[in-house]
């Protein structure tokens, strides 16, 4: 599982905090959780993790659309 957590405005601060519960629950179930957050929450780092880990589940929390997401620098 890869979880992307941006935190650059009020809305993403709330979702960042909320995903803490998702992470705790996943770890309780012995799922491997790889977090992409803070300054690492950008497409380049996300893409590297996907290629390396080949996750079965990706959880994205932040702004974006069907074909993009915005990182902590508000870039897609």
PDB file of N, CA, C and O in Angstrom:
ATOM      1  N   UNK A   1       0.856  -1.179   0.000  1.00  0.00           N
ATOM      2  CA  UNK A   1       0.000   0.000   0.000  1.00  0.00           C
ATOM      3  C   UNK A   1       0.894   1.232   0.000  1.00  0.00           C
ATOM      4  O   UNK A   1       1.829   1.341   0.793  1.00  0.00           O
ATOM      5  N   UNK A   2       0.592   2.146  -0.897  1.00  0.00           N
ATOM      6  CA  UNK A   2       1.259   3.448  -0.889  1.00  0.00           C
ATOM      7  C   UNK A   2       0.205   4.478  -0.525  1.00  0.00           C
ATOM      8  O   UNK A   2      -0.902   4.466  -1.062  1.00  0.00           O
ATOM      9  N   UNK A   3       0.557   5.370   0.393  1.00  0.00           N
ATOM     10  CA  UNK A   3      -0.353   6.442   0.750  1.00  0.00           C
ATOM     11  C   UNK A   3       0.357   7.770   0.514  1.00  0.00           C
ATOM     12  O   UNK A   3       1.452   8.004   1.026  1.00  0.00           O
ATOM     13  N   UNK A   4      -0.281   8.629  -0.268  1.00  0.00           N
ATOM     14  CA  UNK A   4       0.242   9.953  -0.576  1.00  0.00           C
ATOM     15  C   UNK A   4      -0.505  10.941   0.299  1.00  0.00           C
ATOM     16  O   UNK A   4      -1.734  11.000   0.273  1.00  0.00           O
ATOM     17  N   UNK A   5       0.241  11.719   1.077  1.00  0.00           N
ATOM     18  CA  UNK A   5      -0.376  12.659   2.025  1.00  0.00           C
ATOM     19  C   UNK A   5       0.199  14.059   1.802  1.00  0.00           C
ATOM     20  O   UNK A   5       1.322  14.344   2.219  1.00  0.00           O
ATOM     21  N   UNK A   6      -0.557  14.918   1.154  1.00  0.00           N
ATOM     22  CA  UNK A   6      -0.124  16.307   1.009  1.00  0.00           C
ATOM     23  C   UNK A   6      -0.656  17.108   2.184  1.00  0.00           C
ATOM     24  O   UNK A   6      -1.627  16.719   2.833  1.00  0.00           O
ATOM     25  N   UNK A   7      -0.006  18.231   2.447  1.00  0.00           N
ATOM     26  CA  UNK A   7      -0.389  19.062   3.593  1.00  0.00           C
ATOM     27  C   UNK A   7       0.052  20.496   3.302  1.00  0.00           C
ATOM     28  O   UNK A   7       1.062  20.971   3.821  1.00  0.00           O
ATOM     29  N   UNK A   8      -0.735  21.176   2.454  1.00  0.00           N
ATOM     30  CA  UNK A   8      -0.309  22.519   2.059  1.00  0.00           C
ATOM     31  C   UNK A   8      -1.398  23.574   2.176  1.00  0.00           C
ATOM     32  O   UNK A   8      -1.166  24.738   1.852  1.00  0.00           O
ATOM     33  N   UNK A   9      -2.582  23.185   2.632  1.00  0.00           N
ATOM     34  CA  UNK A   9      -3.643  24.156   2.878  1.00  0.00           C
ATOM     35  C   UNK A   9      -4.592  23.558   3.922  1.00  0.00           C
ATOM     36  O   UNK A   9      -4.385  22.433   4.378  1.00  0.00           O
ATOM     37  N   UNK A  10      -5.609  24.294   4.289  1.00  0.00           N
ATOM     38  CA  UNK A  10      -6.501  23.837   5.355  1.00  0.00           C
ATOM     39  C   UNK A  10      -7.158  22.496   5.032  1.00  0.00           C
ATOM     40  O   UNK A  10      -7.211  21.609   5.884  1.00  0.00           O
ATOM     41  N   UNK A  11      -7.650  22.349   3.822  1.00  0.00           N
ATOM     42  CA  UNK A  11      -8.324  21.099   3.449  1.00  0.00           C
ATOM     43  C   UNK A  11      -7.378  19.912   3.533  1.00  0.00           C
ATOM     44  O   UNK A  11      -7.757  18.863   4.054  1.00  0.00           O
ATOM     45  N   UNK A  12      -6.149  20.054   3.028  1.00  0.00           N
ATOM     46  CA  UNK A  12      -5.214  18.927   3.061  1.00  0.00           C
ATOM     47  C   UNK A  12      -4.650  18.684   4.458  1.00  0.00           C
ATOM     48  O   UNK A  12      -4.217  17.571   4.756  1.00  0.00           O
ATOM     49  N   UNK A  13      -4.646  19.689   5.310  1.00  0.00           N
ATOM     50  CA  UNK A  13      -4.240  19.459   6.701  1.00  0.00           C
ATOM     51  C   UNK A  13      -5.233  18.534   7.394  1.00  0.00           C
ATOM     52  O   UNK A  13      -4.839  17.671   8.178  1.00  0.00           O
ATOM     53  N   UNK A  14      -6.520  18.713   7.106  1.00  0.00           N
ATOM     54  CA  UNK A  14      -7.537  17.827   7.682  1.00  0.00           C
ATOM     55  C   UNK A  14      -7.384  16.398   7.152  1.00  0.00           C
ATOM     56  O   UNK A  14      -7.403  15.440   7.925  1.00  0.00           O
ATOM     57  N   UNK A  15      -7.233  16.259   5.837  1.00  0.00           N
ATOM     58  CA  UNK A  15      -7.125  14.911   5.280  1.00  0.00           C
ATOM     59  C   UNK A  15      -5.810  14.248   5.695  1.00  0.00           C
ATOM     60  O   UNK A  15      -5.754  13.029   5.858  1.00  0.00           O
ATOM     61  N   UNK A  16      -4.759  15.041   5.865  1.00  0.00           N
ATOM     62  CA  UNK A  16      -3.477  14.516   6.350  1.00  0.00           C
ATOM     63  C   UNK A  16      -3.674  13.900   7.732  1.00  0.00           C
ATOM     64  O   UNK A  16      -3.230  12.780   7.988  1.00  0.00           O
ATOM     65  N   UNK A  17      -4.333  14.628   8.611  1.00  0.00           N
ATOM     66  CA  UNK A  17      -4.586  14.115   9.965  1.00  0.00           C
ATOM     67  C   UNK A  17      -5.483  12.880   9.918  1.00  0.00           C
ATOM     68  O   UNK A  17      -5.227  11.906  10.626  1.00  0.00           O
ATOM     69  N   UNK A  18      -6.522  12.908   9.098  1.00  0.00           N
ATOM     70  CA  UNK A  18      -7.461  11.797   9.012  1.00  0.00           C
ATOM     71  C   UNK A  18      -6.784  10.523   8.525  1.00  0.00           C
ATOM     72  O   UNK A  18      -7.116   9.435   8.995  1.00  0.00           O
ATOM     73  N   UNK A  19      -5.846  10.637   7.595  1.00  0.00           N
ATOM     74  CA  UNK A  19      -5.200   9.439   7.074  1.00  0.00           C
ATOM     75  C   UNK A  19      -4.294   8.766   8.101  1.00  0.00           C
ATOM     76  O   UNK A  19      -3.889   7.620   7.906  1.00  0.00           O
ATOM     77  N   UNK A  20      -3.974   9.454   9.182  1.00  0.00           N
ATOM     78  CA  UNK A  20      -3.237   8.813  10.266  1.00  0.00           C
ATOM     79  C   UNK A  20      -3.985   7.600  10.778  1.00  0.00           C
ATOM     80  O   UNK A  20      -3.372   6.576  11.079  1.00  0.00           O
ATOM     81  N   UNK A  21      -5.305   7.700  10.882  1.00  0.00           N
ATOM     82  CA  UNK A  21      -6.136   6.581  11.317  1.00  0.00           C
ATOM     83  C   UNK A  21      -6.094   5.444  10.292  1.00  0.00           C
ATOM     84  O   UNK A  21      -6.051   4.273  10.672  1.00  0.00           O
ATOM     85  N   UNK A  22      -6.106   5.775   9.010  1.00  0.00           N
ATOM     86  CA  UNK A  22      -6.024   4.763   7.955  1.00  0.00           C
ATOM     87  C   UNK A  22      -4.697   4.007   8.074  1.00  0.00           C
ATOM     88  O   UNK A  22      -4.664   2.781   7.962  1.00  0.00           O
ATOM     89  N   UNK A  23      -3.619   4.735   8.298  1.00  0.00           N
ATOM     90  CA  UNK A  23      -2.293   4.118   8.437  1.00  0.00           C
ATOM     91  C   UNK A  23      -2.252   3.196   9.649  1.00  0.00           C
ATOM     92  O   UNK A  23      -1.787   2.060   9.551  1.00  0.00           O
ATOM     93  N   UNK A  24      -2.732   3.674  10.780  1.00  0.00           N
ATOM     94  CA  UNK A  24      -2.735   2.846  11.994  1.00  0.00           C
ATOM     95  C   UNK A  24      -3.537   1.553  11.786  1.00  0.00           C
ATOM     96  O   UNK A  24      -3.107   0.476  12.198  1.00  0.00           O
ATOM     97  N   UNK A  25      -4.697   1.671  11.149  1.00  0.00           N
ATOM     98  CA  UNK A  25      -5.533   0.488  10.907  1.00  0.00           C
ATOM     99  C   UNK A  25      -4.846  -0.494   9.949  1.00  0.00           C
ATOM    100  O   UNK A  25      -4.880  -1.704  10.170  1.00  0.00           O
ATOM    101  N   UNK A  26      -4.235   0.021   8.907  1.00  0.00           N
ATOM    102  CA  UNK A  26      -3.533  -0.844   7.949  1.00  0.00           C
ATOM    103  C   UNK A  26      -2.377  -1.564   8.635  1.00  0.00           C
ATOM    104  O   UNK A  26      -2.168  -2.757   8.417  1.00  0.00           O
ATOM    105  N   UNK A  27      -1.627  -0.839   9.461  1.00  0.00           N
ATOM    106  CA  UNK A  27      -0.498  -1.449  10.163  1.00  0.00           C
ATOM    107  C   UNK A  27      -0.972  -2.488  11.182  1.00  0.00           C
ATOM    108  O   UNK A  27      -0.300  -3.499  11.383  1.00  0.00           O
ATOM    109  N   UNK A  28      -2.120  -2.254  11.826  1.00  0.00           N
ATOM    110  CA  UNK A  28      -2.678  -3.247  12.745  1.00  0.00           C
ATOM    111  C   UNK A  28      -2.973  -4.546  12.019  1.00  0.00           C
ATOM    112  O   UNK A  28      -2.893  -5.626  12.603  1.00  0.00           O
ATOM    113  N   UNK A  29      -3.314  -4.436  10.742  1.00  0.00           N
ATOM    114  CA  UNK A  29      -3.643  -5.611   9.925  1.00  0.00           C
ATOM    115  C   UNK A  29      -2.409  -6.162   9.204  1.00  0.00           C
ATOM    116  O   UNK A  29      -2.518  -6.979   8.290  1.00  0.00           O
ATOM    117  N   UNK A  30      -1.251  -5.701   9.634  1.00  0.00           N
ATOM    118  CA  UNK A  30       0.038  -6.158   9.091  1.00  0.00           C
ATOM    119  C   UNK A  30       0.223  -5.856   7.613  1.00  0.00           C
ATOM    120  O   UNK A  30       0.906  -6.598   6.906  1.00  0.00           O
ATOM    121  N   UNK A  31      -0.378  -4.774   7.142  1.00  0.00           N
ATOM    122  CA  UNK A  31      -0.155  -4.328   5.765  1.00  0.00           C
ATOM    123  C   UNK A  31       1.098  -3.456   5.743  1.00  0.00           C
ATOM    124  O   UNK A  31       1.356  -2.701   6.680  1.00  0.00           O
ATOM    125  N   UNK A  32       1.857  -3.566   4.688  1.00  0.00           N
ATOM    126  CA  UNK A  32       3.037  -2.721   4.537  1.00  0.00           C
ATOM    127  C   UNK A  32       2.591  -1.370   3.981  1.00  0.00           C
ATOM    128  O   UNK A  32       2.066  -1.294   2.870  1.00  0.00           O
ATOM    129  N   UNK A  33       2.798  -0.320   4.746  1.00  0.00           N
ATOM    130  CA  UNK A  33       2.369   1.023   4.358  1.00  0.00           C
ATOM    131  C   UNK A  33       3.611   1.837   4.013  1.00  0.00           C
ATOM    132  O   UNK A  33       4.505   2.013   4.841  1.00  0.00           O
ATOM    133  N   UNK A  34       3.651   2.328   2.784  1.00  0.00           N
ATOM    134  CA  UNK A  34       4.736   3.187   2.330  1.00  0.00           C
ATOM    135  C   UNK A  34       4.154   4.583   2.160  1.00  0.00           C
ATOM    136  O   UNK A  34       3.286   4.808   1.317  1.00  0.00           O
ATOM    137  N   UNK A  35       4.643   5.522   2.973  1.00  0.00           N
ATOM    138  CA  UNK A  35       4.102   6.880   2.961  1.00  0.00           C
ATOM    139  C   UNK A  35       4.930   7.782   2.052  1.00  0.00           C
ATOM    140  O   UNK A  35       6.161   7.764   2.081  1.00  0.00           O
ATOM    141  N   UNK A  36       4.229   8.562   1.252  1.00  0.00           N
ATOM    142  CA  UNK A  36       4.840   9.614   0.455  1.00  0.00           C
ATOM    143  C   UNK A  36       4.197  10.896   0.971  1.00  0.00           C
ATOM    144  O   UNK A  36       3.041  11.188   0.665  1.00  0.00           O
ATOM    145  N   UNK A  37       4.954  11.658   1.753  1.00  0.00           N
ATOM    146  CA  UNK A  37       4.362  12.817   2.413  1.00  0.00           C
ATOM    147  C   UNK A  37       5.374  13.941   2.555  1.00  0.00           C
ATOM    148  O   UNK A  37       6.561  13.774   2.277  1.00  0.00           O
ATOM    149  N   UNK A  38       4.876  15.089   2.994  1.00  0.00           N
ATOM    150  CA  UNK A  38       5.742  16.253   3.174  1.00  0.00           C
ATOM    151  C   UNK A  38       6.405  16.647   1.877  1.00  0.00           C
ATOM    152  O   UNK A  38       5.775  16.650   0.819  1.00  0.00           O
ATOM    153  N   UNK A  39       7.689  16.983   1.960  1.00  0.00           N
ATOM    154  CA  UNK A  39       8.413  17.419   0.757  1.00  0.00           C
ATOM    155  C   UNK A  39       8.591  16.280  -0.243  1.00  0.00           C
ATOM    156  O   UNK A  39       8.901  16.527  -1.409  1.00  0.00           O
ATOM    157  N   UNK A  40       8.399  15.040   0.197  1.00  0.00           N
ATOM    158  CA  UNK A  40       8.520  13.884  -0.697  1.00  0.00           C
ATOM    159  C   UNK A  40       7.248  13.657  -1.521  1.00  0.00           C
ATOM    160  O   UNK A  40       7.248  12.853  -2.453  1.00  0.00           O
ATOM    161  N   UNK A  41       6.168  14.362  -1.180  1.00  0.00           N
ATOM    162  CA  UNK A  41       4.883  14.177  -1.886  1.00  0.00           C
ATOM    163  C   UNK A  41       4.921  14.919  -3.214  1.00  0.00           C
ATOM    164  O   UNK A  41       4.341  15.995  -3.363  1.00  0.00           O
ATOM    165  N   UNK A  42       5.616  14.318  -4.176  1.00  0.00           N
ATOM    166  CA  UNK A  42       5.647  14.866  -5.527  1.00  0.00           C
ATOM    167  C   UNK A  42       5.606  13.696  -6.504  1.00  0.00           C
ATOM    168  O   UNK A  42       5.844  12.548  -6.130  1.00  0.00           O
ATOM    169  N   UNK A  43       5.306  14.002  -7.741  1.00  0.00           N
ATOM    170  CA  UNK A  43       5.096  12.941  -8.714  1.00  0.00           C
ATOM    171  C   UNK A  43       6.336  12.089  -8.933  1.00  0.00           C
ATOM    172  O   UNK A  43       6.229  10.872  -9.086  1.00  0.00           O
ATOM    173  N   UNK A  44       7.494  12.699  -8.949  1.00  0.00           N
ATOM    174  CA  UNK A  44       8.733  11.961  -9.186  1.00  0.00           C
ATOM    175  C   UNK A  44       8.928  10.870  -8.122  1.00  0.00           C
ATOM    176  O   UNK A  44       9.220   9.723  -8.461  1.00  0.00           O
ATOM    177  N   UNK A  45       8.771  11.218  -6.854  1.00  0.00           N
ATOM    178  CA  UNK A  45       8.928  10.241  -5.775  1.00  0.00           C
ATOM    179  C   UNK A  45       7.818   9.199  -5.799  1.00  0.00           C
ATOM    180  O   UNK A  45       8.061   8.018  -5.549  1.00  0.00           O
ATOM    181  N   UNK A  46       6.612   9.634  -6.099  1.00  0.00           N
ATOM    182  CA  UNK A  46       5.487   8.711  -6.207  1.00  0.00           C
ATOM    183  C   UNK A  46       5.745   7.679  -7.300  1.00  0.00           C
ATOM    184  O   UNK A  46       5.571   6.478  -7.092  1.00  0.00           O
ATOM    185  N   UNK A  47       6.159   8.159  -8.453  1.00  0.00           N
ATOM    186  CA  UNK A  47       6.411   7.272  -9.594  1.00  0.00           C
ATOM    187  C   UNK A  47       7.516   6.259  -9.278  1.00  0.00           C
ATOM    188  O   UNK A  47       7.400   5.088  -9.638  1.00  0.00           O
ATOM    189  N   UNK A  48       8.575   6.696  -8.615  1.00  0.00           N
ATOM    190  CA  UNK A  48       9.660   5.788  -8.236  1.00  0.00           C
ATOM    191  C   UNK A  48       9.143   4.675  -7.328  1.00  0.00           C
ATOM    192  O   UNK A  48       9.482   3.506  -7.510  1.00  0.00           O
ATOM    193  N   UNK A  49       8.324   5.048  -6.355  1.00  0.00           N
ATOM    194  CA  UNK A  49       7.799   4.048  -5.414  1.00  0.00           C
ATOM    195  C   UNK A  49       6.886   3.043  -6.119  1.00  0.00           C
ATOM    196  O   UNK A  49       6.934   1.846  -5.837  1.00  0.00           O
ATOM    197  N   UNK A  50       6.062   3.536  -7.027  1.00  0.00           N
ATOM    198  CA  UNK A  50       5.162   2.641  -7.745  1.00  0.00           C
ATOM    199  C   UNK A  50       5.970   1.645  -8.576  1.00  0.00           C
ATOM    200  O   UNK A  50       5.670   0.452  -8.573  1.00  0.00           O
ATOM    201  N   UNK A  51       6.974   2.117  -9.274  1.00  0.00           N
ATOM    202  CA  UNK A  51       7.799   1.230 -10.105  1.00  0.00           C
ATOM    203  C   UNK A  51       8.545   0.217  -9.253  1.00  0.00           C
ATOM    204  O   UNK A  51       8.648  -0.951  -9.630  1.00  0.00           O
ATOM    205  N   UNK A  52       9.066   0.645  -8.113  1.00  0.00           N
ATOM    206  CA  UNK A  52       9.852  -0.241  -7.248  1.00  0.00           C
ATOM    207  C   UNK A  52       8.976  -1.238  -6.487  1.00  0.00           C
ATOM    208  O   UNK A  52       9.293  -2.426  -6.422  1.00  0.00           O
ATOM    209  N   UNK A  53       7.872  -0.747  -5.912  1.00  0.00           N
ATOM    210  CA  UNK A  53       7.063  -1.570  -5.007  1.00  0.00           C
ATOM    211  C   UNK A  53       5.936  -2.332  -5.691  1.00  0.00           C
ATOM    212  O   UNK A  53       5.495  -3.371  -5.201  1.00  0.00           O
ATOM    213  N   UNK A  54       5.474  -1.814  -6.822  1.00  0.00           N
ATOM    214  CA  UNK A  54       4.330  -2.408  -7.530  1.00  0.00           C
ATOM    215  C   UNK A  54       3.170  -2.700  -6.557  1.00  0.00           C
ATOM    216  O   UNK A  54       2.761  -3.848  -6.385  1.00  0.00           O
ATOM    217  N   UNK A  55       2.656  -1.635  -5.930  1.00  0.00           N
ATOM    218  CA  UNK A  55       1.633  -1.816  -4.891  1.00  0.00           C
ATOM    219  C   UNK A  55       0.310  -2.317  -5.453  1.00  0.00           C
ATOM    220  O   UNK A  55      -0.012  -2.099  -6.621  1.00  0.00           O
ATOM    221  N   UNK A  56      -0.441  -2.984  -4.607  1.00  0.00           N
ATOM    222  CA  UNK A  56      -1.781  -3.436  -4.981  1.00  0.00           C
ATOM    223  C   UNK A  56      -2.814  -2.365  -4.690  1.00  0.00           C
ATOM    224  O   UNK A  56      -3.925  -2.406  -5.219  1.00  0.00           O
ATOM    225  N   UNK A  57      -2.448  -1.400  -3.842  1.00  0.00           N
ATOM    226  CA  UNK A  57      -3.394  -0.359  -3.467  1.00  0.00           C
ATOM    227  C   UNK A  57      -2.654   0.955  -3.292  1.00  0.00           C
ATOM    228  O   UNK A  57      -1.614   1.008  -2.635  1.00  0.00           O
ATOM    229  N   UNK A  58      -3.195   2.021  -3.884  1.00  0.00           N
ATOM    230  CA  UNK A  58      -2.639   3.367  -3.743  1.00  0.00           C
ATOM    231  C   UNK A  58      -3.734   4.254  -3.177  1.00  0.00           C
ATOM    232  O   UNK A  58      -4.845   4.302  -3.706  1.00  0.00           O
ATOM    233  N   UNK A  59      -3.414   4.951  -2.106  1.00  0.00           N
ATOM    234  CA  UNK A  59      -4.364   5.838  -1.435  1.00  0.00           C
ATOM    235  C   UNK A  59      -3.822   7.251  -1.568  1.00  0.00           C
ATOM    236  O   UNK A  59      -2.764   7.570  -1.027  1.00  0.00           O
ATOM    237  N   UNK A  60      -4.539   8.090  -2.281  1.00  0.00           N
ATOM    238  CA  UNK A  60      -4.113   9.475  -2.483  1.00  0.00           C
ATOM    239  C   UNK A  60      -5.035  10.410  -1.730  1.00  0.00           C
ATOM    240  O   UNK A  60      -6.258  10.314  -1.833  1.00  0.00           O
ATOM    241  N   UNK A  61      -4.445  11.309  -0.976  1.00  0.00           N
ATOM    242  CA  UNK A  61      -5.199  12.308  -0.241  1.00  0.00           C
ATOM    243  C   UNK A  61      -4.647  13.686  -0.597  1.00  0.00           C
ATOM    244  O   UNK A  61      -3.516  14.009  -0.234  1.00  0.00           O
ATOM    245  N   UNK A  62      -5.414  14.481  -1.286  1.00  0.00           N
ATOM    246  CA  UNK A  62      -4.971  15.814  -1.669  1.00  0.00           C
ATOM    247  C   UNK A  62      -5.817  16.353  -2.806  1.00  0.00           C
ATOM    248  O   UNK A  62      -6.925  15.876  -3.051  1.00  0.00           O
ATOM    249  N   UNK A  63      -5.290  17.348  -3.496  1.00  0.00           N
ATOM    250  CA  UNK A  63      -5.994  17.954  -4.613  1.00  0.00           C
ATOM    251  C   UNK A  63      -5.521  17.325  -5.923  1.00  0.00           C
ATOM    252  O   UNK A  63      -4.383  16.868  -6.028  1.00  0.00           O
ATOM    253  N   UNK A  64      -6.394  17.307  -6.903  1.00  0.00           N
ATOM    254  CA  UNK A  64      -6.041  16.769  -8.208  1.00  0.00           C
ATOM    255  C   UNK A  64      -7.281  16.451  -9.009  1.00  0.00           C
ATOM    256  O   UNK A  64      -8.347  17.020  -8.774  1.00  0.00           O
ATOM    257  N   UNK A  65      -7.144  15.552  -9.945  1.00  0.00           N
ATOM    258  CA  UNK A  65      -8.256  15.151 -10.797  1.00  0.00           C
ATOM    259  C   UNK A  65      -8.083  13.704 -11.209  1.00  0.00           C
ATOM    260  O   UNK A  65      -7.296  12.974 -10.606  1.00  0.00           O
ATOM    261  N   UNK A  66      -8.802  13.289 -12.218  1.00  0.00           N
ATOM    262  CA  UNK A  66      -8.749  11.896 -12.659  1.00  0.00           C
ATOM    263  C   UNK A  66      -7.370  11.490 -13.162  1.00  0.00           C
ATOM    264  O   UNK A  66      -6.980  10.330 -13.029  1.00  0.00           O
ATOM    265  N   UNK A  67      -6.638  12.421 -13.732  1.00  0.00           N
ATOM    266  CA  UNK A  67      -5.350  12.071 -14.319  1.00  0.00           C
ATOM    267  C   UNK A  67      -4.168  12.829 -13.718  1.00  0.00           C
ATOM    268  O   UNK A  67      -3.079  12.817 -14.292  1.00  0.00           O
ATOM    269  N   UNK A  68      -4.362  13.491 -12.572  1.00  0.00           N
ATOM    270  CA  UNK A  68      -3.257  14.222 -11.967  1.00  0.00           C
ATOM    271  C   UNK A  68      -3.499  14.427 -10.472  1.00  0.00           C
ATOM    272  O   UNK A  68      -4.623  14.322  -9.981  1.00  0.00           O
ATOM    273  N   UNK A  69      -2.425  14.718  -9.779  1.00  0.00           N
ATOM    274  CA  UNK A  69      -2.553  15.163  -8.401  1.00  0.00           C
ATOM    275  C   UNK A  69      -1.587  16.313  -8.184  1.00  0.00           C
ATOM    276  O   UNK A  69      -0.611  16.458  -8.919  1.00  0.00           O
ATOM    277  N   UNK A  70      -1.858  17.127  -7.180  1.00  0.00           N
ATOM    278  CA  UNK A  70      -1.014  18.266  -6.876  1.00  0.00           C
ATOM    279  C   UNK A  70      -0.180  17.956  -5.653  1.00  0.00           C
ATOM    280  O   UNK A  70      -0.698  17.489  -4.638  1.00  0.00           O
ATOM    281  N   UNK A  71       1.132  18.221  -5.751  1.00  0.00           N
ATOM    282  CA  UNK A  71       2.019  17.945  -4.640  1.00  0.00           C
ATOM    283  C   UNK A  71       2.006  19.088  -3.626  1.00  0.00           C
ATOM    284  O   UNK A  71       1.186  20.000  -3.722  1.00  0.00           O
ATOM    285  N   UNK A  72       2.904  19.035  -2.670  1.00  0.00           N
ATOM    286  CA  UNK A  72       2.940  20.074  -1.633  1.00  0.00           C
ATOM    287  C   UNK A  72       3.328  21.437  -2.173  1.00  0.00           C
ATOM    288  O   UNK A  72       3.138  22.447  -1.495  1.00  0.00           O
ATOM    289  N   UNK A  73       3.872  21.483  -3.388  1.00  0.00           N
ATOM    290  CA  UNK A  73       4.211  22.750  -4.018  1.00  0.00           C
ATOM    291  C   UNK A  73       3.105  23.221  -4.964  1.00  0.00           C
ATOM    292  O   UNK A  73       3.287  24.170  -5.726  1.00  0.00           O
ATOM    293  N   UNK A  74       1.963  22.546  -4.903  1.00  0.00           N
ATOM    294  CA  UNK A  74       0.798  22.834  -5.750  1.00  0.00           C
ATOM    295  C   UNK A  74       1.119  22.678  -7.235  1.00  0.00           C
ATOM    296  O   UNK A  74       0.585  23.404  -8.073  1.00  0.00           O
ATOM    297  N   UNK A  75       1.987  21.732  -7.548  1.00  0.00           N
ATOM    298  CA  UNK A  75       2.318  21.400  -8.932  1.00  0.00           C
ATOM    299  C   UNK A  75       1.781  20.024  -9.227  1.00  0.00           C
ATOM    300  O   UNK A  75       1.667  19.194  -8.325  1.00  0.00           O
ATOM    301  N   UNK A  76       1.442  19.763 -10.503  1.00  0.00           N
ATOM    302  CA  UNK A  76       0.982  18.413 -10.812  1.00  0.00           C
ATOM    303  C   UNK A  76       2.001  17.683 -11.640  1.00  0.00           C
ATOM    304  O   UNK A  76       1.790  16.525 -12.000  1.00  0.00           O
TER     305      UNK A  76
END
